[in-house]
């Protein structure tokens, strides 16, 4: 029996005004800051913190998020290209933001904010991570609207066929004759791809016509596998739902269980849950860059490990100390 899948062909552009394209991703990204501002305002009012500090905090957050996310993508995923073309780092229109980079950027910006305003760093971050989790849910929804950061091939009933993904991906081969024509470097990547997908590739190759394109104009023959209209895990939605649930938990712990009374507790819990989930969901996500195809753990998983370990240490540290009154 043939499985039925959802076909996703959403237009990334919401509307255009005065020649300026308003995209779903940009709108949802901005809404993360708007909702974050409103929630932090409520927290500050609850703790009698002057609201004039909030505007400064928002500015630090915006700069830390954008700069960190951009630099994270450039130097974690494509360092060679951006070191050779440093001015392209400023070209945000071509895309490329990394959540691990944004996490580092936010932590650095909040450290600077805390020093300037003489607030405890952990006090500040424990409250900010609540809204960061919500922003993560909105951003991953934006990724879904863009049909980007897609999951790996799947015959699952929840699989989605993305029509607006790039047409081709350097991932694997269909015919033995094509495989034999590859260079040793490309064979290594191809073998890793086939190994990871051997359970579903043969059926998909026949049923979904994963046609081949050989680029013979380059010294090393590159082989591409068609990406459009292939059933994939909607990994963006999995992450969005996880972030939303984590937001709900942190919100509940702060407002109902006084989680903010243990410095570092909410931050540690956030790091464990967000990056712990990220580590596991990466197993069902498509590779972001070619070099990840030959890696046992991809870059996202490698970068998640120190965040999770830091989170465990913070939770242990916070639980071993008395609550603040």
C-alpha positions as a Markdown table, in Angstrom:
| # | Residue | x | y | z |
|---|---|---|---|---|
| 1 | Unk | 0.0 | 0.0 | 0.0 |
| 2 | Unk | 1.3 | 3.4 | -0.9 |
| 3 | Unk | 1.7 | 5.9 | 1.9 |
| 4 | Unk | 0.0 | 9.3 | 1.6 |
| 5 | Unk | 2.1 | 12.3 | 2.6 |
| 6 | Unk | 1.4 | 16.0 | 3.2 |
| 7 | Unk | 2.7 | 18.2 | 0.3 |
| 8 | Unk | 4.1 | 21.5 | 1.6 |
| 9 | Unk | 4.5 | 24.3 | -0.9 |
| 10 | Unk | 4.0 | 27.4 | 1.3 |
| 11 | Unk | 5.3 | 30.7 | -0.1 |
| 12 | Unk | 8.0 | 32.0 | 2.2 |
| 13 | Unk | 6.9 | 35.6 | 1.3 |
| 14 | Unk | 3.9 | 36.8 | 3.3 |
| 15 | Unk | 3.3 | 40.0 | 1.3 |
| 16 | Unk | 5.1 | 42.9 | -0.3 |
| 17 | Unk | 4.8 | 46.5 | 0.7 |
| 18 | Unk | 6.4 | 49.4 | -1.1 |
| 19 | Unk | 8.6 | 46.9 | -2.9 |
| 20 | Unk | 9.8 | 45.4 | 0.4 |
| 21 | Unk | 9.2 | 41.7 | 0.8 |
| 22 | Unk | 7.8 | 40.6 | 4.2 |
| 23 | Unk | 8.6 | 37.0 | 4.8 |
| 24 | Unk | 7.2 | 34.6 | 7.3 |
| 25 | Unk | 10.7 | 33.9 | 8.8 |
| 26 | Unk | 11.4 | 37.6 | 9.4 |
| 27 | Unk | 8.0 | 38.2 | 10.9 |
| 28 | Unk | 8.2 | 35.2 | 13.2 |
| 29 | Unk | 11.8 | 36.1 | 14.2 |
| 30 | Unk | 10.6 | 39.6 | 15.1 |
| 31 | Unk | 7.6 | 38.3 | 17.0 |
| 32 | Unk | 10.0 | 36.4 | 19.2 |
| 33 | Unk | 11.4 | 39.7 | 20.4 |
| 34 | Unk | 8.0 | 41.3 | 20.8 |
| 35 | Unk | 6.6 | 38.4 | 22.9 |
| 36 | Unk | 9.9 | 38.2 | 24.8 |
| 37 | Unk | 9.7 | 41.9 | 25.6 |
| 38 | Unk | 6.2 | 41.6 | 27.0 |
| 39 | Unk | 7.0 | 38.5 | 29.2 |
| 40 | Unk | 10.2 | 40.0 | 30.5 |
| 41 | Unk | 8.3 | 43.2 | 31.3 |
| 42 | Unk | 5.9 | 41.2 | 33.4 |
| 43 | Unk | 8.8 | 39.6 | 35.2 |
| 44 | Unk | 10.5 | 42.9 | 35.9 |
| 45 | Unk | 7.2 | 44.3 | 37.3 |
| 46 | Unk | 6.8 | 41.3 | 39.5 |
| 47 | Unk | 10.3 | 41.7 | 40.9 |
| 48 | Unk | 10.2 | 45.6 | 41.1 |
| 49 | Unk | 13.0 | 46.0 | 38.5 |
| 50 | Unk | 12.9 | 49.5 | 36.8 |
| 51 | Unk | 11.4 | 49.2 | 33.4 |
| 52 | Unk | 14.0 | 51.6 | 31.9 |
| 53 | Unk | 16.5 | 48.7 | 32.2 |
| 54 | Unk | 14.3 | 46.6 | 29.9 |
| 55 | Unk | 15.0 | 48.7 | 26.8 |
| 56 | Unk | 18.7 | 48.3 | 27.3 |
| 57 | Unk | 18.3 | 44.6 | 27.8 |
| 58 | Unk | 16.3 | 44.3 | 24.6 |
| 59 | Unk | 19.0 | 46.0 | 22.6 |
| 60 | Unk | 21.7 | 43.7 | 24.0 |
| 61 | Unk | 19.5 | 40.7 | 23.2 |
| 62 | Unk | 18.9 | 41.7 | 19.6 |
| 63 | Unk | 22.5 | 42.4 | 18.9 |
| 64 | Unk | 23.7 | 39.3 | 20.7 |
| 65 | Unk | 21.2 | 37.0 | 18.9 |
| 66 | Unk | 21.8 | 38.3 | 15.4 |
| 67 | Unk | 25.6 | 38.6 | 15.6 |
| 68 | Unk | 26.0 | 35.3 | 17.4 |
| 69 | Unk | 23.7 | 33.4 | 15.1 |
| 70 | Unk | 25.4 | 34.8 | 12.0 |
| 71 | Unk | 29.0 | 34.3 | 13.2 |
| 72 | Unk | 28.0 | 30.8 | 14.4 |
| 73 | Unk | 26.9 | 29.8 | 11.0 |
| 74 | Unk | 29.9 | 31.3 | 9.2 |
| 75 | Unk | 32.6 | 29.7 | 11.4 |
| 76 | Unk | 30.9 | 26.5 | 12.6 |
| 77 | Unk | 29.6 | 25.4 | 9.2 |
| 78 | Unk | 31.4 | 27.3 | 6.4 |
| 79 | Unk | 34.6 | 28.6 | 7.9 |
| 80 | Unk | 36.8 | 28.2 | 4.8 |
| 81 | Unk | 34.4 | 30.2 | 2.6 |
| 82 | Unk | 33.9 | 33.1 | 5.0 |
| 83 | Unk | 37.5 | 33.3 | 5.9 |
| 84 | Unk | 38.2 | 33.7 | 2.2 |
| 85 | Unk | 35.2 | 36.1 | 1.7 |
| 86 | Unk | 35.0 | 38.0 | 5.0 |
| 87 | Unk | 32.7 | 40.7 | 3.7 |
| 88 | Unk | 30.1 | 38.1 | 2.9 |
| 89 | Unk | 29.6 | 37.7 | 6.6 |
| 90 | Unk | 27.6 | 40.9 | 6.4 |
| 91 | Unk | 25.4 | 39.6 | 3.6 |
| 92 | Unk | 22.4 | 38.4 | 5.8 |
| 93 | Unk | 20.2 | 38.2 | 2.7 |
| 94 | Unk | 21.9 | 35.0 | 1.6 |
| 95 | Unk | 20.8 | 33.4 | 4.8 |
| 96 | Unk | 22.8 | 31.4 | 7.3 |
| 97 | Unk | 22.0 | 31.6 | 11.1 |
| 98 | Unk | 23.1 | 29.0 | 13.7 |
| 99 | Unk | 21.2 | 28.4 | 16.9 |
| 100 | Unk | 24.4 | 27.4 | 18.8 |
| 101 | Unk | 26.0 | 30.7 | 17.7 |
| 102 | Unk | 22.9 | 32.6 | 18.9 |
| 103 | Unk | 23.2 | 30.9 | 22.3 |
| 104 | Unk | 26.8 | 32.0 | 22.6 |
| 105 | Unk | 25.9 | 35.5 | 21.4 |
| 106 | Unk | 23.1 | 35.8 | 23.9 |
| 107 | Unk | 25.2 | 34.6 | 26.8 |
| 108 | Unk | 28.0 | 37.1 | 25.9 |
| 109 | Unk | 25.6 | 40.0 | 25.5 |
| 110 | Unk | 23.9 | 39.2 | 28.8 |
| 111 | Unk | 27.2 | 39.1 | 30.6 |
| 112 | Unk | 28.0 | 42.5 | 29.3 |
| 113 | Unk | 24.5 | 43.7 | 30.2 |
| 114 | Unk | 24.9 | 42.4 | 33.7 |
| 115 | Unk | 28.2 | 44.1 | 34.3 |
| 116 | Unk | 26.9 | 47.4 | 33.0 |
| 117 | Unk | 23.7 | 47.4 | 35.1 |
| 118 | Unk | 25.3 | 45.6 | 38.1 |
| 119 | Unk | 22.8 | 42.7 | 38.0 |
| 120 | Unk | 23.7 | 39.1 | 38.7 |
| 121 | Unk | 24.5 | 37.2 | 35.4 |
| 122 | Unk | 22.6 | 34.1 | 36.5 |
| 123 | Unk | 19.7 | 36.1 | 37.7 |
| 124 | Unk | 19.4 | 37.7 | 34.3 |
| 125 | Unk | 19.9 | 34.6 | 32.2 |
| 126 | Unk | 17.5 | 32.5 | 34.3 |
| 127 | Unk | 14.7 | 34.9 | 33.2 |
| 128 | Unk | 15.8 | 35.4 | 29.7 |
| 129 | Unk | 15.9 | 31.7 | 28.8 |
| 130 | Unk | 12.1 | 31.5 | 29.3 |
| 131 | Unk | 11.5 | 33.8 | 26.4 |
| 132 | Unk | 14.4 | 32.3 | 24.3 |
| 133 | Unk | 12.6 | 29.0 | 24.3 |
| 134 | Unk | 9.5 | 30.7 | 22.9 |
| 135 | Unk | 11.5 | 32.5 | 20.3 |
| 136 | Unk | 13.0 | 29.2 | 19.3 |
| 137 | Unk | 9.6 | 27.8 | 18.6 |
| 138 | Unk | 8.7 | 30.8 | 16.4 |
| 139 | Unk | 12.0 | 30.6 | 14.5 |
| 140 | Unk | 11.7 | 26.9 | 13.8 |
| 141 | Unk | 8.2 | 27.6 | 12.5 |
| 142 | Unk | 9.7 | 30.1 | 10.2 |
| 143 | Unk | 12.2 | 27.5 | 9.0 |
| 144 | Unk | 9.2 | 25.3 | 8.2 |
| 145 | Unk | 7.5 | 28.1 | 6.2 |
| 146 | Unk | 10.8 | 28.5 | 4.3 |
| 147 | Unk | 11.0 | 24.7 | 3.7 |
| 148 | Unk | 14.6 | 24.7 | 5.1 |
| 149 | Unk | 16.5 | 22.6 | 7.6 |
| 150 | Unk | 14.4 | 19.7 | 6.5 |
| 151 | Unk | 14.5 | 16.2 | 7.9 |
| 152 | Unk | 15.9 | 13.0 | 6.4 |
| 153 | Unk | 13.9 | 10.7 | 4.1 |
| 154 | Unk | 11.0 | 8.9 | 5.8 |
| 155 | Unk | 8.0 | 6.7 | 5.0 |
| 156 | Unk | 6.4 | 7.7 | 8.3 |
| 157 | Unk | 2.8 | 8.9 | 8.2 |
| 158 | Unk | 3.9 | 12.3 | 9.6 |
| 159 | Unk | 6.4 | 12.8 | 6.6 |
| 160 | Unk | 6.0 | 15.9 | 4.5 |
| 161 | Unk | 7.0 | 16.4 | 0.9 |
| 162 | Unk | 8.6 | 19.9 | 0.6 |
| 163 | Unk | 8.2 | 21.3 | -2.9 |
| 164 | Unk | 10.3 | 24.5 | -2.3 |
| 165 | Unk | 13.5 | 22.9 | -1.1 |
| 166 | Unk | 16.6 | 23.2 | -3.4 |
| 167 | Unk | 16.2 | 20.9 | -6.3 |
| 168 | Unk | 19.4 | 18.9 | -5.8 |
| 169 | Unk | 21.6 | 17.7 | -2.9 |
| 170 | Unk | 25.0 | 16.2 | -3.0 |
| 171 | Unk | 24.1 | 13.1 | -1.1 |
| 172 | Unk | 24.2 | 9.8 | -2.9 |
| 173 | Unk | 23.9 | 7.6 | -6.1 |
| 174 | Unk | 21.3 | 5.4 | -7.6 |
| 175 | Unk | 23.3 | 3.2 | -10.1 |
| 176 | Unk | 26.5 | 1.2 | -9.5 |
| 177 | Unk | 27.9 | 2.6 | -12.7 |
| 178 | Unk | 27.5 | 6.2 | -11.3 |
| 179 | Unk | 29.2 | 5.1 | -8.1 |
| 180 | Unk | 32.2 | 3.6 | -9.8 |
| 181 | Unk | 32.8 | 6.9 | -11.6 |
| 182 | Unk | 33.2 | 8.9 | -8.4 |
| 183 | Unk | 36.5 | 10.0 | -6.9 |
| 184 | Unk | 37.6 | 8.3 | -3.6 |
| 185 | Unk | 36.6 | 11.4 | -1.7 |
| 186 | Unk | 33.1 | 11.3 | -3.1 |
| 187 | Unk | 32.8 | 7.6 | -2.6 |
| 188 | Unk | 33.4 | 8.0 | 1.1 |
| 189 | Unk | 30.5 | 10.5 | 1.4 |
| 190 | Unk | 28.2 | 8.3 | -0.7 |
| 191 | Unk | 28.9 | 5.1 | 1.3 |
| 192 | Unk | 28.1 | 7.0 | 4.5 |
| 193 | Unk | 24.8 | 8.3 | 3.0 |
| 194 | Unk | 23.8 | 4.8 | 1.8 |
| 195 | Unk | 24.7 | 3.3 | 5.1 |
| 196 | Unk | 22.5 | 5.7 | 7.0 |
| 197 | Unk | 19.5 | 5.3 | 4.6 |
| 198 | Unk | 19.7 | 1.7 | 3.5 |
| 199 | Unk | 16.4 | 0.8 | 5.2 |
| 200 | Unk | 14.3 | 3.1 | 3.0 |
| 201 | Unk | 16.4 | 4.2 | 0.0 |
| 202 | Unk | 15.7 | 1.3 | -2.4 |
| 203 | Unk | 12.0 | 1.7 | -2.2 |
| 204 | Unk | 12.1 | 5.4 | -2.4 |
| 205 | Unk | 14.5 | 5.4 | -5.3 |
| 206 | Unk | 12.1 | 3.4 | -7.4 |
| 207 | Unk | 8.8 | 4.9 | -6.2 |
| 208 | Unk | 9.7 | 8.6 | -6.0 |
| 209 | Unk | 12.1 | 8.6 | -9.0 |
| 210 | Unk | 15.2 | 10.0 | -7.3 |
| 211 | Unk | 16.8 | 10.9 | -10.5 |
| 212 | Unk | 20.5 | 11.5 | -10.9 |
| 213 | Unk | 22.5 | 14.4 | -12.3 |
| 214 | Unk | 26.2 | 14.2 | -13.0 |
| 215 | Unk | 28.1 | 17.4 | -13.3 |
| 216 | Unk | 30.9 | 16.6 | -15.7 |
| 217 | Unk | 32.2 | 20.2 | -16.0 |
| 218 | Unk | 34.3 | 19.9 | -12.8 |
| 219 | Unk | 37.5 | 18.0 | -12.2 |
| 220 | Unk | 35.9 | 15.9 | -9.5 |
| 221 | Unk | 32.5 | 14.5 | -10.7 |
| 222 | Unk | 29.8 | 15.5 | -8.2 |
| 223 | Unk | 26.7 | 13.5 | -7.9 |
| 224 | Unk | 23.4 | 15.0 | -6.8 |
| 225 | Unk | 20.3 | 13.4 | -5.5 |
| 226 | Unk | 16.9 | 15.0 | -6.1 |
| 227 | Unk | 15.4 | 16.6 | -3.0 |
| 228 | Unk | 12.1 | 18.0 | -4.1 |
| 229 | Unk | 8.9 | 16.0 | -3.5 |
| 230 | Unk | 10.7 | 13.5 | -1.3 |
| 231 | Unk | 8.9 | 12.5 | 1.9 |
| 232 | Unk | 10.9 | 13.8 | 4.9 |
| 233 | Unk | 10.5 | 14.2 | 8.6 |
| 234 | Unk | 9.2 | 17.7 | 9.4 |
| 235 | Unk | 12.1 | 18.2 | 11.9 |
| 236 | Unk | 11.4 | 21.9 | 12.1 |
| 237 | Unk | 8.0 | 21.2 | 13.6 |
| 238 | Unk | 9.4 | 18.7 | 16.0 |
| 239 | Unk | 11.8 | 21.3 | 17.3 |
| 240 | Unk | 9.2 | 24.0 | 17.3 |
| 241 | Unk | 6.9 | 21.8 | 19.5 |
| 242 | Unk | 9.8 | 20.9 | 21.8 |
| 243 | Unk | 10.7 | 24.5 | 22.3 |
| 244 | Unk | 7.1 | 25.4 | 23.0 |
| 245 | Unk | 6.8 | 22.7 | 25.6 |
| 246 | Unk | 10.1 | 23.8 | 27.2 |
| 247 | Unk | 8.9 | 27.4 | 27.3 |
| 248 | Unk | 5.7 | 26.2 | 29.0 |
| 249 | Unk | 7.7 | 24.3 | 31.6 |
| 250 | Unk | 10.1 | 27.2 | 32.3 |
| 251 | Unk | 7.2 | 29.6 | 32.5 |
| 252 | Unk | 5.4 | 27.4 | 35.0 |
| 253 | Unk | 8.5 | 26.8 | 37.1 |
| 254 | Unk | 9.3 | 30.5 | 37.4 |
| 255 | Unk | 5.7 | 31.8 | 38.0 |
| 256 | Unk | 4.3 | 28.9 | 40.0 |
| 257 | Unk | 7.2 | 27.1 | 41.6 |
| 258 | Unk | 9.6 | 30.0 | 42.1 |
| 259 | Unk | 12.2 | 28.4 | 40.0 |
| 260 | Unk | 14.1 | 31.7 | 39.8 |
| 261 | Unk | 15.1 | 31.4 | 43.5 |
| 262 | Unk | 17.9 | 29.0 | 42.7 |
| 263 | Unk | 20.5 | 30.9 | 40.6 |
| 264 | Unk | 21.4 | 29.0 | 37.4 |
| 265 | Unk | 18.6 | 26.4 | 37.8 |
| 266 | Unk | 16.4 | 27.6 | 34.9 |
| 267 | Unk | 19.4 | 28.2 | 32.7 |
| 268 | Unk | 20.7 | 24.7 | 33.4 |
| 269 | Unk | 17.4 | 23.1 | 32.7 |
| 270 | Unk | 17.0 | 25.1 | 29.5 |
| 271 | Unk | 20.5 | 24.0 | 28.2 |
| 272 | Unk | 19.8 | 20.3 | 29.1 |
| 273 | Unk | 16.3 | 20.2 | 27.4 |
| 274 | Unk | 17.0 | 22.4 | 24.4 |
| 275 | Unk | 20.3 | 21.0 | 23.4 |
| 276 | Unk | 19.5 | 17.5 | 24.6 |
| 277 | Unk | 16.6 | 17.4 | 22.2 |
| 278 | Unk | 18.7 | 19.0 | 19.5 |
| 279 | Unk | 21.2 | 16.2 | 19.8 |
| 280 | Unk | 18.7 | 13.5 | 19.2 |
| 281 | Unk | 16.6 | 15.3 | 16.5 |
| 282 | Unk | 19.8 | 15.7 | 14.4 |
| 283 | Unk | 19.6 | 12.0 | 13.7 |
| 284 | Unk | 16.6 | 12.5 | 11.6 |
| 285 | Unk | 17.7 | 15.8 | 9.9 |
| 286 | Unk | 19.3 | 16.3 | 6.5 |
| 287 | Unk | 22.9 | 17.3 | 6.5 |
| 288 | Unk | 23.4 | 21.1 | 6.6 |
| 289 | Unk | 26.7 | 21.0 | 4.8 |
| 290 | Unk | 28.6 | 18.3 | 2.7 |
| 291 | Unk | 31.3 | 17.6 | 5.2 |
| 292 | Unk | 28.8 | 16.4 | 7.8 |
| 293 | Unk | 27.9 | 13.4 | 5.5 |
| 294 | Unk | 31.1 | 11.6 | 6.6 |
| 295 | Unk | 30.8 | 12.3 | 10.3 |
| 296 | Unk | 29.4 | 10.0 | 13.0 |
| 297 | Unk | 28.0 | 13.0 | 14.8 |
| 298 | Unk | 27.1 | 16.1 | 12.8 |
| 299 | Unk | 28.2 | 19.7 | 13.8 |
| 300 | Unk | 24.9 | 20.4 | 15.5 |
| 301 | Unk | 25.3 | 17.4 | 17.8 |
| 302 | Unk | 29.0 | 18.1 | 18.6 |
| 303 | Unk | 28.2 | 21.6 | 19.5 |
| 304 | Unk | 25.2 | 20.5 | 21.7 |
| 305 | Unk | 27.3 | 18.3 | 24.0 |
| 306 | Unk | 29.1 | 21.0 | 25.9 |
| 307 | Unk | 25.8 | 23.0 | 26.4 |
| 308 | Unk | 24.2 | 19.9 | 27.9 |
| 309 | Unk | 27.1 | 19.2 | 30.2 |
| 310 | Unk | 27.1 | 22.8 | 31.3 |
| 311 | Unk | 23.4 | 22.6 | 32.0 |
| 312 | Unk | 23.8 | 19.5 | 34.1 |
| 313 | Unk | 26.6 | 21.2 | 36.1 |
| 314 | Unk | 24.4 | 24.3 | 36.6 |
| 315 | Unk | 21.4 | 22.3 | 37.8 |
| 316 | Unk | 23.5 | 20.3 | 40.2 |
| 317 | Unk | 25.2 | 23.5 | 41.5 |
| 318 | Unk | 21.9 | 25.3 | 42.0 |
| 319 | Unk | 20.3 | 22.4 | 43.8 |
| 320 | Unk | 23.2 | 22.1 | 46.2 |
| 321 | Unk | 22.9 | 25.7 | 47.4 |
| 322 | Unk | 20.1 | 27.2 | 49.5 |
| 323 | Unk | 17.3 | 29.2 | 47.8 |
| 324 | Unk | 17.5 | 32.9 | 47.6 |
| 325 | Unk | 14.9 | 34.6 | 49.8 |
